């Protein structure tokens, strides 16, 4: 599987070539093959050219192969290698060591069994001269003028150029000259992959302690030369006979098998001692497991079976000792305190501190550590609350420990070493080994950080089948993420930067850099979604955004607009691993993670922002292109209106208040004497009715013309509510509540006006979101840009070569106008022409329609008892149920059309007014007109428009268009909003404010048709100064040959 794309030649001498080709032992591989296994590369030895050729998939593997070859040859030539204590290397571990006679055989066996290179090592010091060495120093001696050097202990200091030494392989002292003496190697260097180094280190320590039980490796035994700092070491735990000595005898196999994989450290049992080698965090996990297991064993509790789950109490281990590198005793850092956890209630107005024992297993809590909060879950360690001393509730799985690391973390390097460069991430799970090793908690119960661990020789980090199985998240995850970010901002974990000088109320880039990356790095560099759902979720919602919005703004929009039925969503900053470089994955836009996720999703949610249109970003354009060509439904996310419930309920309460005030006034006036005669009441009713109609018409006009935010609109609604309440109360006073048309409106009036206020508030937010989608968008997707010009060029070429650029422009234009673009609406537009904004439906009108249908059902049940007409009440009741139940179940893009079909109820007004009526009126209305309305509503606009001749005309009429004229489809330019810098093929004409207001939608469409141009009208007339009308030629041509229309033609 190796290729010659990454080559290197290491110059060697003749004897070195023979050494590399020689076998390690009988039936053992050659040194070249063994070193190739260590570095995950291919090594060929060329005798003729005197060089060793390295073939590797990645530059990292090539460098490691060169490093392994160089250190191996250096050790064979000089007896060991020299290491620099000031440099770091993530591929090597140093271990304090005392030479033994069998070292060479031991090191060779470890090379074969653990795939590591083990060689003697030392650090260069100021005492390199033999004359300055003191008694007891570790040296190497060349006995009898032989070429090889042997380790020895200096027994007597320099006396007239000669010293006494005690060779390791000899049984007596010997005297040698200073010229045959040099400093010895007091360490061993273990070179290889992380877990292989850990296992080799445990094997060496076990071997040393069997030979010399008092040998001091240091508190944590070893140092890893890595960029994570002095974090590598070994945790040792000695179990005395008095402390349940049968614990290790009973559970040694469980400890070696389970604790190693669960904690990510190498674990070995040596007599009465357990050793765990690895990074500090992983050792802490293993130490917590051992302590909890011993406690459960001491309390005669059932040790966890493979179908049980528990979590861990974690301790922070001591720091490593520096004296190994510096060749002198160093000052030991003080032992850190026990890992402290403060458990907070996750719900409630106040966060009170609780003892862990106060919570039951499975209780959702929050954990506070170092000012950072994360979610956690308490699970019982043993069966029964009395099995362990604390009920097992202190065994807490903590995922709040955040370790900040750089982007070239060890897990990333291991993945490159095991499998090659990042281009194999697309198929990292294709092999059976990877397919069987899902990132999920081990069935034996322990699940702790890091999430990446070795299974059957494979290393996993946060990327898992990026191109085939995306990592979506659920709606609850998004709400949780918002809460965590808010806590992090409040506690100073996320701070403003020069790039993102955010207000503490919102932030964007800083969340990724200061929160998502550190948290996921501590979990092995997965994506945030993969960290929460290691097994992955199937994506059915794709969220496209422009990286310019605040995180709170984004979350509020998505949660408020989460489509019904959607289970898991994909968004790049939570679904892609932010610590890894996925530039190669997006080299081909069609094969990028975005395209794969969008192909799996059935719906697309566009999240606008208040900075610029997302369609000025090339990747968003590309996602719109894919969504259009693949027939996806595109919706626009909207933020929840500010103070939605208080303001809407205020309007409903106002209508109830006015009903009560008017009713009390009428009843109080006639309590003792009849102050109101029926003539006066009729006049008041007529006056209130007229005022109701006037205020209602004013409110409807302001809403239709888009003036939702005007104070006059709000005042008109309150006046409408007050006058209607007075009219209804007067009618009830005159006719009593026994009349159906008094009783039903009395119940539904608060809901009707609540729905009208909802329309007003949602209209304000929708207008704001629509303006944000148009901000800076020129109307043509080819003008979109990206941070990487090469990506933008590839995206534009892909769209132009597909021939769908014009269609995508029109689809985006429809989306800007209607806030959604679905296959059904696109089909309707192609059959019936432009329909204006076909996405809005009024909750107020729907409440009125429900009121009318319910009133009709009661009324027909009371009056339609004539022979031959008894079926009418059942028909009306069935139609009313269809409206009340069926309408909310319709898809979002069909609700506006279904609502408009109810205009047929206007035919019932003459019956209510007494102009016409009788059973035949009801029979025609509810037996013919009603079923037709239901049939058309359920058929939807697409099926209706397919009916020859009458279908398109009916659709256009219901949407308020000329039924006899098919308007041209939506042009991309007419609704471009505030314009960006004009392109070279755009002509501009400055006009005044009055001319801009005069350019109605119909005029723009007609001008585009006659002049063969697309018009872009800057409609923000609130700003002073001249306004622009820009025109772009409509015919297809290359940018170099496409002329700009002259200003005169505009």
N, C-alpha and C positions, 0 to 999 in steps of 0.2 A: 504493500500500500504506500510505500515511500516513493517520492518523486525527486527528481534532480533540481527542483526549483530552488531549494536551499542547500547549497553545497559549501564545503569547507575542506581545505587541505592542511593537515598538520604535518610539518616536516619531521622526519624521524631518521635515526641512524640504523645501520644494519642490524646491530644486536637488539635494538628496540623493536624492529620489525619482527625478528624471530621471537621475541618475548610476547608480543601481541598475538602472534599466530600459535604460540605454544598452548597446550591444554593445561587447565588448572590442576587436573588430576585425572585418574583413570576413569574412563566413561564420563568425563566432565567436558563442558564446552571450552572453547579457547577463550583467552582473555579478551580478545576483540569482541567476541559474541557476548561475553558477560558484561563488558562495559557498555555495549550497545543496549542491552536490556536495562541497565541502570539509567541511561540517558534517553531511552526511547528514540533511538536513531539507528541508522545502518552504518556500520564501520567496515570498510574494506582496506586491507593493507597491501600496498603496492611495493614490491621489492625493487623493481626496476627504477622507479622514480623516487624511491626513498621517501615515501609520504603515506600517511593514513588519510583516506578520503572519507568524509562524513556526509551522509545523505539524510536529510530530515525534512519534515513537513513544515516546521516553523523555525523561525530564527531562534526562539527560546530553546528548542530541542537541540539545534545546532550548537549554540553556545555551551549548553550543558555537556554535550558530547566532547567538544574541544576541552572543556574544563576537566572532565573525567580522565581523558587520555593524558593530558599534561600532568595532572596530579599523580596518576598511576606511574608514569615514567619517572617523575621526580622522586617518588618514594622508593622505587627500585634502584635508582642511581645513588641517592643520598641516605637511604634508610628511613626516610620519612619526609614530610613536607613542612614548609614554613607557612604560618598563617599570620595575617595582619590583624591585630586586635582592634584597629580603628575602622575596618571595613566590614560590610555585612554581606552575607550570601545566603539566599533562601534555599540552597540546595545542600547545605552542609551543617552538621552538628558536631560540636566538640565535647569530648567526655574526658574527665580527669582519669588517668590510667597509670597503673604500675606494671611495667613489662613482665611478662611471664615466658617461660621456655616454649610454650606451645602457642604463642601468639600468631605465628604465621599460618599454621594450620587452621586455627580458629577464625582468623580473618578471611581466609580463602573459603571456608565452609559458609560463612555468612554471606559472602559474595554470591555463592550459588543459591543458597536457600532464601535469602531475603532480597536479592537483587540490589545490593548496596556495595560500595567500595569502602573498605575499612583500612586505613593506613595510619601509621604513627604520625604525630604532629607536635609542633611546639611553636611558641611565639618568640620572635627575636627579642633579646634583652641586652642590657648593657654589660652583662657578665658573660660574654662569649669566650673570653680568653681563659684557657685552662688554669693559668696561674691564679686567677681570682676566685676559683670555685672553692666552696667550703665543704667541710665534712658532712656526709649524708646526702650530698647532691646526687641527682640522677644524671649519669653520664653515659657515653658510649665509648667503647675501647676497641682498638684494632690490635688484636693479640697476634704475636708471632709474625708481624708484618703482612698479615693477610689482607685481602682487599675488602672483605666484609667486616662490618662493625657489629658489636654485640653490646646490649644494654648491661650496665653495671652500676653499683653504688660506690661512691667515693668514700673510702674508709679512713684515709689519712691525707692531709693537705700536702702541698708541694714542699718537697725537701730536696734541694739540689737537683731540680729538674726531673724528679721521679716521684710517683704517687702510688699508694696502695689502693686497689679497687677489689670489689667482690662481684664478679660477673654473675648474671642471673642464671646462666646455664651451667655454671661450674659449682663445685662443692667447697672450694677454698679460695682464700684471697690470693691476689697476684700483684706483682709490682710491674708497672709499665712506665714508659717515658711520657713526658707531657706531649710530645709530638704525636703520640698515638691516642690522644684523649680529646674528646669534644663534648659539648653539652648534649644531654640525652633528650629523648622525646617523652614528655610526661603527660601527653594527651593522645587520644586517638581521634581522627577525623572520620566521621561517618557521612558518606556522600551518597545521596539518592533521594527518592521520593519520601514525603513526610512520614507516612505510616510505616514504610519499610525502615526508615531511620529509627523510628520509635521502637519497633520490634528488635532491631539489631542492638539498640542501646540496652534494652532490658536483658537480652541474652548476654551481653558483655558484663553488665552489673551482676547478674546471677552467677556467672562464671567467677567473677572476682570475689564475691562474698563467700562462695563455697571454698575458695582457696585461702582467703584472708578476711575473716568475719569483721575485723575492726577497721577495715579500710574505709576512709572517709571520702565520699564523693562530693561532699558539700551538702548543704541543706536541700537543694533541689537538683543537685547532681551534675547538671550540664547546661551548656549554653547553645542556643541555636543562632548561628550567624545569619539573621534575617532582618528585614526592615521593620518588623514588628517590635524590635527591641529585645531586651533580655527577658524573654517570656517563656522560653523553653526549659523544661526540667522534668523531674521525677518526684512524684508523691509516694512516700513509703508509709505503710501502716502495719504495725506489729500487733498481733493478736496473742495475748497471754492465755495460758491455760485457765487461769482464774476467771478470765473474761469470756466464758463460754467457748472454750477451746475447740469444741466440736463444730463450731460455725464454719471454719474453712474446710474441714474434712467433709462436711455435708454439702456445702454449696460452692466448692472450688470450681467445678465445671461451669456452673451458672455464671460465676463471676468472670471467668476468662472469656466465655462465649458472649454474654449479654452486655456486661459493663463496657467492654472494649468498643463494640459497635455503637452502643447508645451514646457514649460520652465522646467518641472520636479520638480516644487515646489508646495506646497499647497497654494491656494489662497482663500481668503474670503473677502467679502464686509461687512463692519460694518458701517452702517449709511453713513457718508461722508468719510470714510476711507477704503482703500484697504490694506490688509496685505498679504505678500508673505513670506512663511517660507520654508527654505531649505538651501542647501549649497550656498556658496557665489556666485559661477558662475551661478547657476540657478536663484538666486535672481536677479542678474544683467540682465539676459535675460528677466525676468518678468518685471523689471523696465523699460527696453528699450521698451518693448511692450506697456506698459501703456502710456509712453510718446508719442510714435508715434501714438497710437490710439487717444489720446486726441488732438494732433495736427491735425490729419485728421478730427476729429469732429469739431474743432474750425474753420477750413477752409471750412466747409460745404461739405467735401469730402465724397465719398461713403465708408463706412466701408466695409472691405473686406468680400466678400461672400465666401462660402466654395469652389468655383471653382477657386479662385484667390490665388496667392502666393506672399509673400513678404519676406523681411528679416529684420534684426534687427540692430538698433544702440545699442551698449552695453556700459554700464557704470560699472566701477569697484567700488563696494560698500566699505563702511568703514570696518575697522577691528572690530572684536568683543571685548567686554570689559572683562577684566580679574577679575574685582572686585567681580563678582558673586561667583567665586570659592574661592577667597581669603578673602571674607567677609569684605572687606574694599574698599572704593572708589579708583579706579585705574586711572592712567593717560590715558586719551583718546588719541588714536593714531590720527594723523592728517588725514583729509579726503584726499583721493587720487585724483589725477587729473582725469578729464574726459578721458574716453578711447579714445586714439588717433589712427587714422588710416592714413597711407600714401598709397595712391593708385598709382600704377605704371603700365605703359603699359606692357602688356604681350608679345607684339611683337615689333620688331624694334631693331636697333642697340644701341640706347640710351634709358635709362629708365628715363623719365622726370616726375617730379611731376606734378600732375594734380589736379584741384579742382574736387570734386565729381560731381558737376553739369555739368561738361563737358562730362560726359559719359551718354549714353542712357541705357535704361533697357535691360538687357541681355548681356551687354558688358563683354567679358572676361577680367579680370584684375588680378593683384596680390596685395596682402596685406602684408605690412611690419609692424611687431610689435615685439619689443624686439629682433630684429635681426633674426626673423624667418618668412619665407614667406609661404604662402599657397594660393591656388586658392580660389577665391570667385566670386560671381556673383551679380551684382547690379540689383535690381528689383524695380519697382515703388511701393510705398506704396498705393497710391490712384490713381484713374483714372484721367489722365491728368497731365501735368507738372505744371500747375498753381493751382492744388488743394491744395497742401501743400506749405509751405513757401519756401522750398528748392527743390521742385519738387519731393520729395520722394527719391531722389538719395542718401541722407545720411543714409537712412534706410538700412544699409549694414549688410548682414549676414556674420559674420566673423567666420571663422573656423581656424584662426591662433593662437587662444589662447590655448597655450599648458600648461596643468597642470600636473606636474610630480607627480605621485603617485606610491605607492608600489604595489606589485602583489596581495596583499590581499585587494583590493579596495572594496568599499562598494557594488558596483554592483555585484561583484563576490560572496560576502557573501550573498547578497539578493537572488541570484539564488540558492545557496545551501539551503537557508532557505525555499524558496518557493517550490522547487522541489526535493531537495535531493542532493546526491553526484554527481560528475562529470560524472558518468556512465550514467546518464539519459540525458546527452547532446545529445546522439545519437537520442533520440526521444523527445526532448524538445518541438517539435511543433506538436506532434501527437494529443494532445487534441484539441477539437474545439476552446478553448480559445486561445491557442497558434497559431493555424492555422489561425485564423482571425486577429491576431495581428502581422502584418508584420512590420519589422523595415523599415519604410518609413516616409517621411514627412507627417504630418497630413493634411487631405484635407482642413482644415480651413486656411492654408497658413503658419503658423509659423513653421519653422524648424530650431532648434538651438541645440547647444550642451547642455547636452549630448544626444546621439542618443537613449539611453535606457530610457524607460518610462514605467509606469504602465498602463495596459489596462485590465479591468475586473479582477483586482486582480492578474495579472501575471506580473512578472518582467523579462525584457529581458536584456541580455548583448550581447557582440559581437558574441557569438556562436549561430548560428541559423541552426539547422538541419545539423550538420557537416557531418554526415554519409550518408545523403540522398541528400542534396542540397548543393553542394560546392559553394564557393564564388570565381569564377574566375574574371579576369580583362580583359579589352580590350587593344589593342595595344596602343591606345592613353594614357591610364592610365600609361603604362610603361614609355612612353616618358615623361609624366608629373612627374612621380616619379624620373626619372633621373635628371630632371631639379631642382626639389626641393632638392634632396640630394646634388647636386653640389652647390647650394646656401648655404645649411646648412654647408657644409665643408668649403666653402670660408669665411663664417661669423663666424666660430668657434663654431657652435652649435654641430657639430660632431668632436670629437678630437681623436687623436691616443691614444691607451691604450697599456698596456704591452701585452695583448693577441692579439691585432691587431695594431701593430705599422705601420700603413699604410702610404704610400706616399699620399699626398693630391690629387694626380691624380686618386687614386682609394682607395677603402676601402670595407670591407665586414662585419665582426661581429659588428663593432662599429655602423653601420647603424641601425642594429636591436636594439641594446641596447640603443643607444642615440637618435634615431629618430623615428623608427617605434613604439616602445613600448610607449614612452611618448605621441605621437600624438594619437594613438589609445586608450590609457588609458583615455585621455581627452574626447574621444567620447564614453565612456562606455565599453571599452575593446573589441571592435569587431576586426576582421581582417581588414587589410588595404583595401582589396577588398570589404568587407561588408560595410565599412565606405563610400566607393564611390558608391556602388550599393546596397542599403539596401534591395531591393526586390530580389537580387540574379540574376545570369546569368547561362545559361546552358553551361557546360564546353565541348568544342570540341577539345581542345588542352591541353595536359599534358606536363609540362616541368620538366625534371629530371636534378638535378645538385648536386654537391658534397659539397656545403657549404665551398669551399676553394677559390672560385673566388671573384674578386672584383665586386662591384655592377655595376660599369660602364662597366666593361668587360662583365658582364652577360647581362645587358640591351642592349648593342651594338650587342651582338650575337643574342639575341632573336628577336630584332627589324629587324635586317638584314636578319634573316632566318624565319621570320613569314610566315607560309604557306598561300597561297592564299585560300580564302574562310573561313579561321578560324576567328571566331568572339570573342571568349572568351577563355582564357587560365587559367590553374591552376599551381601555383608554391607555395611551402609550406610556404616560409617566408612572402608572401603577402596574401595568401589565408587562412592561419591558424592564429588564435588569438595568438599573441606572448606573451601577458601578462598572459595567463592562462595556467595551467598545463594540457596538454592533454595526459599525459602518459597512462592513462587508455584507451583512445581512440585507442592507437596504441598497446595495449596489444596483440591483435590478428591481425597479419599482414593482413589477408584476409578481416577483417572488419574495417581496418584503414581508415582514410580520404583519404590517398593516393590511396588505392585500389578502393574506391568509385569513386573518381574523375577520375581515369584512366579507370574505367569501362564506364564512361559516355563519355570520349573523344574518338575520332576516330584516332587521331594521337599523337605521342610522340616525343618531341623534346629534344635531349640530349645536354646539355650545358657543354662542357669541360672547363678545366681551366689549367693554366700553372704550377700548383703545382703537381698534381697527377691525375691519371685516375679516373674518377667518378666510374668505376667498381671495384675499391678497397673499395668502400663504400657499405655495405650490403644492405642498403635501395635502392640504385640505382640498385643493382643486382636484388633485389626483384621486382622492377618496370620493369626491362627488362624481367624478368621471366613472369610477368603478361602480359606484352605487347606481348610477343611471344606466350604464350598459348592462349591468347584471340584474336590473329590475328590482332594486331595493327601494323600500319606503324610507324617505328622508323627512325627519321632523326637526323642528327648531325648539331648543330648550328655552324655557322662560323661567325667570326667577319668581318666587312667590311674592305677590304684592306686599308692600310694607303695611303693617297693621291690618292685614286682611280681615281677620275675624272680628276684631273690635269695630271696624268701620262698617262691615256688612251687617253685623248684628245690631249696630246702632240704628241702621235704617229700618230693619225689621221691628225693633222696639219702638221706633217712632210711629210706625203705622199702627201698632197695637195701642200705643198711647193715644193717638188721635181718635181711634175707634172708641176707646173708653171715654175720652173727654166729650166727644160729640154725643154719645149715647147717654152719658150722665146729664149733660145739659138738657137734652130733650125730656128725659124722664123726670128730672128735678123741676122743670118748668111746668109740667102737667101733674105734679104730685097732688096738690090741693085744689087747683082750679085749672081749667083748660086755657092756658095762655096762648097756645098755638092753635089756630084753626086750620082745617085741612087745606084751605086755599093758600095760606102762608107757607105751609109745609111744601106744597107743590111748587111754589115760587122758589123756595130755598133749594129744593131738589133740582130744579132746572138750572139755577145759578151754579150750584155746586157741580152739576154735570157738565156745564159749559166750561167752568174753570178746570175741571178734570181733563176735558178734551184738550184745552189749550196748553195746560202744563205738560200733558202727556205728549202732545205733538212737539212741543219745544224740546223736551228731553230726547225724543226719538230723532229729531233733526240734528241735535248736537252730537248724538252718538253716531249717527250714520256718517256725518261729516268728519269724524275722527277727533272731535274736541272733548275727549274723555276727561282730560286733565283740567278743564275749565271749572272755576268755581260756580259759574252759571249752570253748568250741567248738574253739579251736585245740588244746587238750590232748586233746579227744576224738578229733580227727583223727589226732594222732600216736599215740595209744593204738590206735585202729583200725588204723593202718598197721603198728604193731609186732606186734599180735596176729595179724593176717592173714598177715604175713610168717612168723611162727613156725608158724602152722597150715600154710601152704603148704610151708615147708621140711621140716616133719615128714612131710607127705604125700609129698613127693618122696623123702625118705630111705627111706620104707617101700615106695613103689611104683616108684621110679626116674622118670627124665624121659621114658621112652618113652610114658607115658600122656599123651594129648592134653590132658586137663584139668589136668595139671601143667605141661606145657611152655608152652602158650599164656599162662596167667596169669603164669608166671615172666617172660615177655617184656613183658607189658602192665601188670603191677602198678605199676611206677614212673610210667607214664603215667596210670593211673587216679587215683592219689593226687595227682599233679601237677594233674590236672583238678579234683579236689575242692578243693584249695587255691585254684585259680583261681576256683571258684565262691564260696568264702568271701571272697576279696579283692574280687572284683567285686560281691558282695552288699553289702559295706560301702560301696563307692563309690556303688552304685545307691541305697541307702537315703539316703545323704547328698544325692545329687542330687535325689531325690524330695522330701525335706524342703525343699530350697531352692526347688523349684518351687511348694510350697504355702505358703511363708513369706509371711504378710501377705495372701494371697488369700482373699477372702470367699466364694468360690464362685459369684459372679455377675459376669459380664464388665462389667455396667453400672457397677460400682463402680471400674473402672480409671480412672486419672488420667493426665494428660500435662502437660508443662511449659507448653504453650500451651493454655489452657482452650478456645479456639475449636476447635482441632483435636480435642480430646476430645469436644466437643459434636457436631461433624460426624460423627465416627466412631460415636458412640452412636446418632445419628439414622439413619445408614446401616444399622446392624445392626437397629434396631427396625423400620424401614420394610420391611426384607426379610422379617420374620416368622421369622427363623431364630435368634432369641436363645436360646430354650430349647434348640434343637438344638446350638447352639455351646456353651452351658453344659455340656450332657451330653458333648460331644466333649472339652472341656477336662477334665471330670471323669475321663473314660476315660484321657486322657493323663496326668493326675496319678496315677492308679492303676496304669497299665500301662506308663508311660514311652514309649508310642508309640500312635498312632492312625492306622490306615490304612483305606482304603475296605473292605477285606475284613473287618477286625475290627469295623468299625461295622456291616456287614451281618450278621455273626455275632451280635453283641449284639442286634440287632433281631429276629433269628429265634429265638435260643436263650436270650435273657435275659442277665443279668449273669453273667460267667464269672470274676470275681475278676481276679487278675493273670495275664493270658494272654500276657504278653510274655517271661517268664523261661523259660529252658531250662537244664538242668544239664549242664555239660560232663563232670562226673563220671559221671552216669547214661549219657550218650552213650558214654563210654569203656567202661563196663561192658557196654553193649549191643553195642558192637563186639567186645569180648572174647568174649561169648556167641556171636555169629554166627560169628566165626572159629573158635572151638572146635567149634561144630556142623558147620562145613564140613569140618574135618579129621576129626572123629569119624565123620560119615556116609560120608566117602570110605573109611575103614578098615572099617566094619562093614556098611554097607548094600550088600551084594553078592548078596543073595538074588534069585532070578529074579523078575522083575516089579517090583522095587524099585530097579533100577540108576539110575533117573532122579532119585532123591532127592539124591545128592551134587551133581548139576548144578543142581538147583533151589535147594539150600541155598547153593551158591557164587554163583549169580546174585543171590539175595536179600541175601547178605552184601555183594556188590559194590554193590548198590543203596543199602544203608545207608551204607557207607563213603564212596562217591563222591557219591551223590545228596543226602544230608542237607546237607553244606556248601554245595551249590549252591542250596538252597531259599531263598526270600526270608526276610528276618528275621522277619516277622510270622507265618510258617507253620512255623518251626522248633519252637516250643514244642508245637504240636499234633502235629507229626510225631514228636517225641520221646515224647509221651504214648501214641501208638498202639503203641509197642513194649512196653506192659504185657502184651500178649498172650504175650510170651515167658515169663510166669509159668507158662504151661501146660507148659513144658518141665521145670519143677522136679521134678514126680513122676518123670519119666524119669531125671533125674540121680540122684535118691535111690533108684532101683530099685523104686519102688512099682508103677509101670506102665512098660511099655516095649515094645520089639519094633518090627518094621517098620511095623505099622499105626499105632502112635503117631507115628512120624516122618512117615508119609504124610499123616496128618491135620494134624499141626502145620505141616509145611513145604509141603504141597500145597494146604491150604485156609486155615488160619489165617494163615500167612506171607504168601501173596499178598493176602489181604484187608487185612492190616496195611499192606502196601506200597501198595495201591490207595487206602486211606483217607488215608494219609500224603501221597501225591502229589496227591490230590484237594483236600486242604486243608480247613479248617474251614467255609469259606463254601459249597463245593459239598456237603460232607457234611450241613450243617444244612438244606439244601434238600430232602433226602430226606424224604418225608412221614413223620410220626410218629417213626420210628426215628432219623432224622438228628439232630434237636435233642437227643433223649435221649442219643444216643451222645456228642455233643459235650459236653453238660453232665457226663456221667459221666467222660469223660476229663479234664476240668478240675476234678474233685473236687466238683462240685455235685450237688444232688439231681436225678437224671435225670427224676423224675416231677413236678418243680415248676419252673416258669419264673419265675425271680426278676425283679423289676422292673429295667429298665435302670438303668445307673449314674446316680445322682443327683449333681449338682454339689456339693452341700453336705456330704455325708458325709465327704469326704476333703479338707476345706479346710485342715486343719492349724492352725497358730497363727493366730489371727484378728486382723484389723485392727480399727479402731474400728467398732463396730456401726452400721449404718444405722438410719434412723428406723423402718423396717418390720420390725425384728428384735426379738424378745423374748429375754430372757436368764434363765437359771436357773443359780445357782451350786450345784455339787455337789462332793462329796468325791472323793478319789483312788480309793477303792474303787468308787464308782459309775461313774467314768470307765472303769476297767478292766472293769467288768461290761457296758458298752455294746458288745457285739460287733457285728460287721457285720450279722448277720442281724437282731438286735434293732433296730438303727437303721433298716434297710429296712422292717421291719414297722411301726415307729412312724411313719415317713414316710407309709406307705400308709394307716394308720388315721386319723392326725390331719391329713392333707393339708398337711404342712409339709415343708420341707427342713431337716434337722438339720446343724449344724456343731459338731463335737466337738473341743474342744482336747485333743489326745492327748499333749501333752508333760507327762507326769505326773512327770517328774524334777524339775520346778520346784516349790518350796513354795508353799503358799497354796491358796485355793479355785480350782476349775476350772469352766469355763463350758460349758454346752450352749445353743447359740443356735438359734432357729427362725425361718424365714422362710416366709410363706404361699406355697403352691405354685401357686395359681391366678393367671392372668394379670390384671393390673390396672395402672393407672397409678400412679406413685409417690405421688400425692396421695391416692388413694382406697384404697391397699393397706394394710389394718390389720395391726398386729403381733399375733401370737398371744400370748395371756396366758401368764404363767409357769405358771398352774395346768394349762393344757392340755399344757404340756411335761412 
